[in-house]
Amino acid sequence: MNALWFALALALTSLPLLVPERGSAAVAAATAACRPSQLTMSIAGADGVSDGRSQTGVAITLRNVSSDACLLEGRPRFAFVDPRGHVLSVVKAANPFHGGGHGPVVLPLTLEPQATAASLVRWPAGDVFGAHRSIRAGSLEVDLRGGAEPADPQPLSAAFSPLAVRIYGPAAPAPFVYEQTPWQLPVKRGASAMP
């Protein structure tokens, strides 16, 4: 029995020491949540990444313009706003691959000063439902709290440029829906995107 414990202890001491990386959960726990005043938001075409299957979309980018790192919830909560400033009833599509829920848990990420994080957002861009039902969105808001209730009283906002976008949906009472990716940090040049 002592020989077994000795072998186990020897094996454990030969393992490399694991130190949390800067973006790890240990570091994130000591970082304050991002505030709207720390960030800028922009909307850009997604270079065709979101296009297809009668869908279109955009890349939403947040930049930390402050001098402090901040914590960004992994799953953004978006709100589509019409050209007159009214929030539209567009909901995030349930993920059929995760029991109809919204997918696996996504950990928050640390956004260093001047760093960016992006999320792809897409929606039906054609009348594939045959319902002839659509709405126009002039801008998109991001609630930085990732869905905490109540909604953030100061969401970040950016306009679709140069024109409002049209979102198609099925016959009422089914909701208009969109899909999104979690916030992602850009991959550094020369680094592999694979773990």
Long-range contacts (C-beta under 8 A, 24 or more apart in sequence): 22-110, 22-112, 23-109, 23-110, 23-185, 25-107, 27-110, 28-71, 28-107, 28-108, 28-109, 28-110, 31-69, 31-70, 31-71, 31-110, 32-68, 32-70, 32-71, 33-70, 33-71, 33-72, 33-73, 33-144, 33-145, 34-62, 34-64, 34-70, 34-71, 34-72, 34-111, 34-144, 35-70, 35-144, 36-144, 36-152, 36-154, 36-155, 36-156, 37-66, 38-64, 38-65, 38-66, 38-68, 38-70, 39-63, 39-64, 39-65, 39-66, 39-70, 39-111, 39-144, 39-156, 40-65, 40-156, 41-142, 41-156, 41-157, 41-158, 42-158, 43-140, 43-158, 43-159, 43-160, 43-161, 46-120, 46-122, 49-120, 50-120, 50-121, 50-122, 51-125, 54-124, 54-125, 54-126, 54-128, 55-122, 55-123, 55-124, 55-125, 55-179, 56-122, 56-123, 56-125, 56-165, 57-120, 57-121, 57-122, 57-123, 57-179, 58-120, 58-121, 58-122, 58-140, 58-160, 59-118, 59-119, 59-120, 59-121, 60-118, 60-119, 60-120, 60-121, 60-140, 60-142, 60-158, 61-116, 61-117, 61-118, 62-111, 62-116, 62-117, 62-118, 62-142, 62-156, 62-183, 63-114, 63-115, 63-116, 64-111, 64-112, 64-113, 64-114, 64-115, 64-116, 65-114, 66-113, 67-113, 68-113, 69-110, 69-111, 69-112, 69-113, 70-110, 70-111, 71-108, 71-109, 71-110, 71-111, 72-108, 72-109, 72-110, 72-111, 72-117, 72-144, 72-183, 73-108, 73-144, 73-145, 73-146, 73-147, 73-183, 74-105, 74-106, 74-107, 74-108, 74-109, 74-146, 74-182, 74-183, 75-102, 75-103, 75-106, 75-146, 75-147, 75-180, 75-182, 75-183, 76-119, 76-142, 76-143, 76-144, 76-146, 76-180, 76-182, 76-183, 77-142, 77-143, 77-145, 77-146, 77-147, 77-151, 78-121, 78-140, 78-141, 78-142, 78-143, 78-178, 78-180, 79-140, 79-141, 79-142, 79-143, 79-151, 79-155, 80-135, 80-137, 80-139, 80-140, 80-167, 80-178, 81-137, 81-138, 81-139, 81-140, 81-141, 81-157, 82-135, 82-136, 82-137, 82-138, 82-164, 83-136, 83-138, 83-164, 84-138, 87-141, 88-135, 88-137, 88-167, 88-176, 89-175, 89-176, 90-123, 90-135, 90-137, 90-167, 90-175, 90-176, 90-177, 90-178, 91-175, 91-176, 91-177, 91-178, 92-177, 92-178, 92-179, 92-180, 93-177, 93-178, 93-179, 106-182, 108-146, 109-183, 109-185, 111-185, 115-185, 116-185, 116-186, 117-183, 117-184, 117-185, 118-183, 118-184, 118-186, 119-180, 119-181, 119-182, 119-183, 119-184, 120-180, 120-181, 121-178, 121-179, 121-180, 122-178, 122-179, 122-180, 123-165, 123-167, 123-168, 123-176, 123-177, 123-178, 123-179, 124-167, 124-168, 124-169, 124-177, 125-165, 125-166, 125-167, 125-168, 126-168, 127-168, 128-168, 129-168, 129-169, 129-170, 129-171, 131-168, 131-169, 131-170, 131-171, 131-172, 133-168, 133-169, 133-170, 133-171, 133-172, 134-166, 134-167, 134-168, 134-169, 135-166, 135-167, 135-169, 135-176, 136-164, 136-165, 136-166, 136-167, 137-164, 137-165, 137-166, 137-167, 138-164
